């Protein structure tokens, strides 16, 4: 799970998320969890996070929508 302040620039968050999803092999070289990073893993544990009051950052929403992977149930 990645967390960001709600006031962090959405464009910056979208760029960081894109870099993470575009480079899972490089991340896996420094941390084993990197091999599990992909656009579909973005929703892993989200229902639990929402139950605790966490929401998707607008930058993450932007990235998921650009990839046509946004799940409208989280609108």
C-alpha positions in Angstrom: 0.0 0.0 0.0 1.2 3.4 -0.9 -0.1 6.4 1.0 0.1 10.1 0.1 -1.1 13.3 1.7 -4.4 14.3 0.2 -3.0 17.8 -0.7 -0.1 16.3 -2.7 -0.2 17.4 -6.3 -2.3 14.9 -8.3 -0.1 15.2 -11.3 3.0 14.3 -9.2 1.2 11.3 -7.7 0.1 10.2 -11.2 3.7 10.4 -12.4 5.1 8.4 -9.5 2.4 5.8 -9.9 3.1 5.5 -13.6 6.8 5.1 -12.9 6.1 2.3 -10.4 3.8 0.4 -12.7 6.2 0.9 -15.7 9.2 -0.5 -13.8 8.2 -3.5 -11.7 11.3 -5.5 -12.7 13.6 -2.8 -11.4 11.6 -2.6 -8.1 11.8 -6.4 -7.8 15.6 -6.2 -7.9 15.6 -4.3 -4.6 12.4 -5.7 -3.0 10.7 -9.0 -3.7 7.2 -7.4 -3.6 8.1 -5.6 -6.9 7.3 -8.8 -8.8 3.7 -8.4 -7.7 3.3 -4.8 -8.9 0.9 -4.4 -11.8 -2.0 -2.2 -12.7 -4.5 -4.9 -11.6 -2.8 -5.1 -8.1 -3.9 -1.5 -7.6 -7.2 -2.8 -6.1 -5.6 -5.3 -3.7 -6.9 -4.6 -0.2 -8.9 -1.5 -1.3 -12.2 -2.7 0.3 -10.5 -3.0 3.6 -8.8 0.4 3.2 -12.1 2.0 2.4 -13.6 0.4 5.5 -10.9 2.3 7.5 -11.7 5.6 5.8 -8.8 5.6 3.2 -9.7 6.7 -0.3 -7.8 6.7 -3.6 -5.7 9.8 -4.1 -6.9 12.0 -7.1 -3.6 11.3 -8.8 -4.1 7.6 -8.6 -7.6 8.0 -9.9 -6.2 10.0 -12.8 -3.7 7.3 -13.6 -6.2 4.5 -13.4 -8.7 6.4 -15.6 -5.9 7.1 -18.2 -5.2 3.3 -18.2 -9.0 2.6 -18.5 -8.7 0.6 -15.2 -10.8 2.8 -12.9 -13.5 0.9 -11.1 -16.5 3.2 -10.9 -17.7 1.5 -7.7 -15.1 3.8 -5.9 -16.6 7.1 -7.3 
